Amino acid sequence: MFKRVPGTKDILPDESGSWQSIEIAARKIFSLYNYREIRTPLIEEASLFNRTLGETTEIVQKQMFLIHNQEDVYALRPEGTASIVRSYLENNLDKTAGFVKLYYIGPMFRLERPQKGRLRQFHHIGCEAIGSQEPELDVEVIALAEELLKGFSIADYRIKINSLGCPKDKQALTLKLKEALQKNAKELCPDCRVRVNNNVLRVLDCKNETCRKIVGDLKLSESHLCPECKEHFEKVKNGLKNLNISFQVEPYLVRGLDYYNRTVFEISHPELGAQDAIGAGGRYNNLVKELGGPDLGGIGFAFGVERLLLVSKIADNKDKNGLVYLVTLGDAAKNAGLKILNDLRSAGIPCDTDFLDKSLKGALRGANDAAAKYVLILGDDELKKNIITLKNMSTGEQKEVSLQNLTGELKC
């Protein structure tokens, strides 16, 4: 007997309604902000992620699913931004459109230890705005993230923001951190001892209590920012205040991928424990140029759908379908029922019937299990009179309806 691959999950029909509700809400809200959907392949050249995420990042070193095909090495995408920027350039959107707003919904893959809300195949809802470096865009993107959370019926989240500054500022911060952390390197966890030399910003993300205490004693501030980056960050903060968006400046917040600079942000939720992030993002003003394109700014974010569902109160959309369930009694009614179902579906009315030849009681139980809004009961007596019994499953009320008027009755 075959089993699913560890770190993956079957999304069963009883669960998929909640997924659909989140996806429907996301599409609606993205359209309000004039974002258009993009769908990139699940598989990319591994070198794309090596170059954009950084050779020393944990994703590249430990977490990528690699596929070797003779001389070629491919990877299942671990995140969406690099793929979208690759597509933006390969399809000449920088020349034909310039500034674009794009969103995506789909699976990502990372080879890591499965845990609550974190799987090897997981799903992102995210967006990228490419072609502008204006701080007002940062504000709109964070506002969009909050609007999505409201649309997902999620409350009690926290928005944390920081600025890594331009590449020179980021380098200054990196050198400052290395110098400070090397003094306590022996007290750091084994992973962070390696990170101090290879990717020191990742030390700030470590959940180890000793590492967190050492990092907390560093007293980080915005002192590494140049005047231009300070001004940019002030405009972002003022813009968020103007929109009444609550946020907290978190000097220890970094994004562990090499392409991030200037504004970075993370959204957390207290119900998720230590691994409390439900979404994150930031600016990547050098990524387009790094991949061979013009010098254009970009910013984006992604939510983990599995994590959203852990804290969302969004309703399963199953009960909104208005399903009509047909119960037939006898061969003649069963034959006539196929025509009735066909006519209802042609009129845009979702419907189903019992295909297991159950008793009336069993068929009604099946209608209830299917969350049907109405049940139609058709037997030989009804056929002779050219009528059908219509039962409202919410109220229990039932009445006889002419077969000719059935579609109109259900559409009322």
C-alpha positions in Angstrom: 0.0 0.0 0.0 1.5 3.3 -1.1 1.6 6.3 1.3 2.2 10.0 0.6 5.7 11.4 0.7 6.7 12.6 4.2 6.2 16.4 4.5 3.3 16.4 2.0 -0.4 16.5 2.6 -3.6 15.4 0.9 -6.1 18.2 0.8 -9.3 16.3 1.1 -12.8 17.5 -0.1 -13.9 18.4 3.4 -10.9 20.7 3.7 -10.7 22.1 0.2 -13.7 24.4 0.7 -11.6 26.5 3.2 -8.7 26.6 0.7 -11.1 27.8 -2.0 -12.6 30.5 0.3 -9.1 31.9 1.0 -8.2 31.8 -2.7 -11.4 33.5 -3.7 -10.9 36.2 -1.1 -7.3 36.7 -2.3 -8.2 37.1 -5.9 -10.9 39.6 -5.2 -8.6 41.8 -3.0 -5.7 41.6 -5.4 -8.0 42.8 -8.2 -8.9 45.8 -6.1 -5.3 46.8 -6.0 -4.9 46.1 -9.8 -2.7 43.0 -9.4 -2.9 40.5 -12.2 -2.2 36.8 -11.8 1.0 35.1 -13.1 1.7 31.4 -13.1 5.3 30.3 -13.4 6.6 26.7 -13.7 7.2 24.6 -10.6 10.6 23.7 -11.9 13.5 26.1 -12.6 17.2 26.0 -13.2 18.8 25.5 -9.8 21.3 28.2 -10.6 18.5 30.8 -10.6 18.0 30.2 -6.9 21.7 29.8 -6.1 22.3 33.3 -7.6 19.3 35.1 -6.2 18.8 33.6 -2.8 22.5 33.3 -2.0 24.9 30.4 -2.0 25.2 30.5 1.8 21.5 30.6 2.6 20.0 27.5 4.2 17.5 27.1 1.4 20.2 26.7 -1.1 22.6 24.6 1.1 20.0 22.3 2.7 16.5 22.7 1.5 16.2 22.6 -2.3 14.7 19.6 -4.1 17.2 19.1 -6.9 16.7 17.1 -10.2 19.8 16.0 -12.1 19.3 15.4 -15.8 22.7 14.7 -17.5 24.5 18.1 -17.4 21.4 20.0 -16.3 20.4 20.6 -12.7 16.9 21.8 -11.9 15.1 22.6 -8.7 11.5 22.6 -7.5 10.9 26.2 -6.7 11.4 27.0 -3.0 9.9 30.5 -3.3 8.1 32.6 -5.9 10.1 35.9 -6.3 13.1 34.6 -8.2 10.8 32.8 -10.7 8.7 35.8 -11.3 11.6 38.2 -11.8 13.1 35.6 -14.3 9.7 35.6 -16.1 9.5 39.4 -16.1 12.8 39.6 -17.9 12.5 36.6 -20.2 9.2 37.8 -21.5 10.4 41.4 -21.9 7.8 42.9 -19.5 10.5 45.4 -18.5 10.3 46.8 -22.1 6.5 46.3 -22.8 5.0 47.1 -19.5 7.7 48.5 -17.2 5.9 48.8 -13.9 3.8 45.7 -13.2 1.8 44.3 -10.3 1.6 40.5 -10.2 0.2 37.9 -7.8 0.5 34.2 -7.6 -1.1 31.2 -5.8 0.6 27.8 -5.8 2.9 25.2 -4.3 6.5 25.6 -3.2 9.0 23.0 -2.1 11.7 22.9 0.7 13.5 19.8 2.0 13.2 20.5 5.7 11.9 18.8 8.8 8.1 18.8 8.7 6.4 20.5 11.6 3.2 22.4 12.4 2.2 24.7 9.4 5.5 23.9 7.7 5.6 21.1 5.1 8.0 20.0 2.3 5.3 20.9 -0.2 3.6 24.0 1.0 1.5 26.8 -0.6 2.0 30.5 -1.0 -0.3 33.3 -1.8 2.0 36.2 -2.8 2.6 39.2 -4.9 5.4 41.2 -6.6 5.4 44.9 -7.7 8.3 45.4 -10.0 9.6 48.7 -11.6 9.4 51.3 -8.8 11.6 52.3 -5.8 9.1 54.7 -4.3 8.4 54.4 -0.6 4.7 54.9 -1.3 4.7 51.5 -3.0 6.1 49.9 0.2 3.2 51.4 2.1 0.6 50.1 -0.4 2.1 46.6 -0.4 1.9 46.4 3.4 -1.6 47.8 3.3 -2.5 45.1 0.8 -1.1 42.4 3.1 -3.3 43.7 5.9 -6.3 43.9 3.7 -5.8 40.2 2.7 -5.6 39.3 6.4 -8.9 41.0 7.0 -10.4 39.2 4.0 -9.1 35.9 5.4 -11.0 36.7 8.7 -7.7 36.7 10.7 -7.3 39.0 13.7 -4.7 39.5 16.4 -1.7 39.6 13.9 1.3 41.7 14.4 3.1 43.7 11.6 6.8 44.1 12.2 9.0 46.3 9.9 12.7 47.2 9.5 15.1 48.6 7.0 18.2 46.8 5.9 19.2 49.9 3.9 21.0 49.9 0.5 23.7 47.3 -0.3 26.4 49.5 1.4 24.3 49.9 4.5 23.6 46.1 4.6 27.3 45.4 4.3 28.0 47.8 7.1 25.4 46.0 9.3 26.9 42.7 8.4 30.4 43.7 9.4 29.1 45.2 12.6 27.3 42.0 13.5 30.2 39.8 12.7 32.5 41.9 14.9 30.1 41.8 17.8 29.1 38.2 17.5 32.6 36.8 17.1 33.2 37.9 20.7 30.6 35.4 21.9 30.9 32.8 19.1 31.6 29.9 21.5 28.3 30.5 23.3 26.2 30.4 20.0 24.5 27.2 18.8 26.4 25.1 16.3 24.4 26.5 13.3 25.0 30.1 14.4 28.7 29.6 14.7 28.7 28.7 11.0 26.3 31.6 10.2 28.6 34.2 11.8 31.0 33.7 8.9 28.7 32.6 6.1 25.4 34.5 6.6 25.5 36.5 9.8 22.1 38.1 9.4 20.5 34.6 9.9 21.8 34.6 13.5 19.2 37.3 14.2 16.5 34.7 13.2 17.7 31.9 15.5 15.1 30.6 18.0 17.8 29.2 20.4 17.4 31.0 23.7 21.1 31.6 24.2 21.5 33.0 20.7 18.4 35.2 21.2 19.9 36.6 24.5 23.3 37.3 22.8 21.5 39.0 19.9 19.2 41.0 22.3 22.3 42.5 24.0 23.6 43.9 20.7 21.2 47.0 21.0 20.7 47.2 17.3 19.3 50.5 15.8 19.0 52.3 12.5 22.5 53.7 12.8 23.8 51.7 9.8 21.4 53.5 7.4 22.6 56.2 5.1 20.6 59.5 4.9 18.8 58.4 1.8 17.7 55.1 3.3 16.7 56.8 6.5 14.5 59.2 4.6 12.9 56.3 2.7 12.2 54.4 5.9 10.7 57.5 7.5 8.3 57.9 4.6 7.2 54.3 4.9 6.5 54.6 8.6 4.6 57.9 8.1 2.6 56.4 5.2 1.5 53.5 7.4 0.6 55.8 10.2 -1.5 57.9 7.8 -3.4 54.7 6.9 -3.9 53.8 10.5 -2.0 50.6 10.1 -0.5 49.4 13.4 3.1 48.3 13.1 6.2 47.8 15.3 9.7 48.7 14.2 11.8 45.6 14.9 15.6 46.3 14.5 16.3 42.5 14.7 14.0 41.7 11.8 15.9 40.5 8.7 15.0 38.4 5.8 17.5 35.6 5.3 17.7 35.8 1.5 20.4 37.8 -0.2 18.2 39.8 -2.5 16.5 41.8 0.3 17.3 45.4 1.0 15.7 48.5 2.4 12.2 47.8 3.7 11.5 44.3 5.1 8.5 43.2 7.1 7.0 40.1 8.8 3.5 39.3 10.0 3.2 37.0 13.0 0.4 35.5 15.0 0.5 34.5 18.7 -1.4 31.2 18.2 1.5 29.7 16.2 4.1 29.5 19.0 7.8 30.0 18.4 7.5 29.7 14.6 4.8 32.4 14.5 5.2 34.0 11.0 2.3 33.7 8.7 3.8 36.0 6.0 6.7 38.1 5.2 8.3 40.2 2.4 10.4 43.2 1.5 12.2 45.1 -1.1 14.7 43.7 -3.6 16.0 46.7 -5.5 19.0 45.0 -7.1 17.4 41.7 -8.1 16.2 42.7 -11.5 19.7 44.1 -12.4 21.4 41.0 -10.8 19.5 38.8 -13.3 20.6 40.9 -16.3 17.8 43.4 -16.5 17.7 47.2 -15.9 18.2 48.9 -12.6 14.6 48.6 -11.3 13.2 48.3 -7.8 10.8 45.6 -6.6 8.9 44.6 -3.5 6.7 41.7 -2.6 5.5 39.3 0.1 4.0 35.8 0.5 1.7 34.2 3.0 1.9 30.5 3.8 -1.6 29.1 3.1 -1.2 26.2 5.6 -0.3 28.8 8.3 -3.2 31.1 7.4 -5.6 28.2 7.8 -4.3 27.5 11.3 -5.5 31.0 12.5 -8.2 31.9 10.0 -11.9 32.0 10.9 -12.9 32.1 7.2 -15.9 29.9 6.5 -15.9 26.9 4.2 -17.8 27.9 1.0 -19.6 24.6 0.8 -22.8 25.9 2.2 -22.8 28.8 -0.3 -23.2 26.5 -3.3 -27.0 26.2 -3.0 -26.8 22.5 -3.8 -30.0 20.7 -4.9 -30.1 17.0 -4.2 -32.5 14.8 -6.2 -33.9 11.6 -4.7 -35.7 9.2 -7.1 -37.9 6.3 -6.2 -38.3 3.7 -8.9 -36.8 3.1 -12.3 -39.1 5.5 -14.2 -38.2 8.3 -11.8 -34.5 7.5 -12.0 -34.6 7.7 -15.8 -36.6 11.0 -15.7 -34.2 12.3 -13.0 -31.3 12.3 -15.4 -33.1 14.8 -17.6 -34.1 16.9 -14.6 -30.4 17.1 -13.4 -29.3 18.0 -16.9 -31.8 20.8 -17.2 -30.9 22.2 -13.8 -27.2 22.2 -14.5 -27.9 23.9 -17.9 -29.6 26.7 -15.9 -26.6 27.1 -13.7 -28.1 25.3 -10.6 -25.6 22.9 -8.9 -27.2 19.6 -8.2 -26.5 15.9 -7.5 -28.3 12.6 -6.8 -27.9 9.3 -5.1 -26.0 6.8 -7.2 -26.1 4.0 -4.6 -29.8 3.0 -4.9 -30.4 3.9 -1.2 -33.7 3.9 0.6 -35.5 7.3 0.9 -34.1 7.6 4.4 -30.6 6.8 3.3 -30.8 9.2 0.4 -32.0 12.0 2.6 -29.1 11.3 4.9 -26.8 11.6 1.8 -28.4 15.0 1.0 -27.7 16.2 4.5 -24.1 15.0 4.3 -23.7 16.9 1.0 -24.9 20.1 2.8 -27.7 20.4 0.2 -29.9 23.4 0.4 -32.9 21.7 -1.2 -34.0 18.1 -1.8 -36.2 17.1 -4.7 -38.2 13.8 -4.3 -39.5 12.2 -7.4 -41.5 8.9 -7.5 -44.0 7.3 -9.8 -47.0 9.2 -8.3 -45.2 12.5 -8.9 -44.3 11.6 -12.4 -48.0 10.8 -13.3 -49.0 14.2 -11.9 -46.0 16.0 -13.6 -44.9 17.4 -10.2 -42.0 17.0 -7.8 -41.7 17.5 -4.1 -39.3 20.3 -3.0 -38.0 20.3 0.5 -36.1 23.1 2.2 -33.4 21.5 4.3 -33.0 24.5 6.6 -36.6 24.9 7.5 -37.9 21.4 6.8 -40.8 22.9 4.8 -41.8 21.0 1.7 -44.2 21.6 -1.2 -45.2 20.2 -4.5 -43.9 22.0 -7.6 -44.8 21.6 -11.3 -41.8 20.1 -13.2 -42.2 22.8 -15.8 -41.8 25.5 -13.1 -39.0 23.8 -11.2 -36.1 25.8 -12.5 -37.8 29.1 -11.9 -38.8 28.0 -8.4 -35.2 27.2 -7.5 -33.9 30.4 -8.9 -36.3 32.5 -6.8 
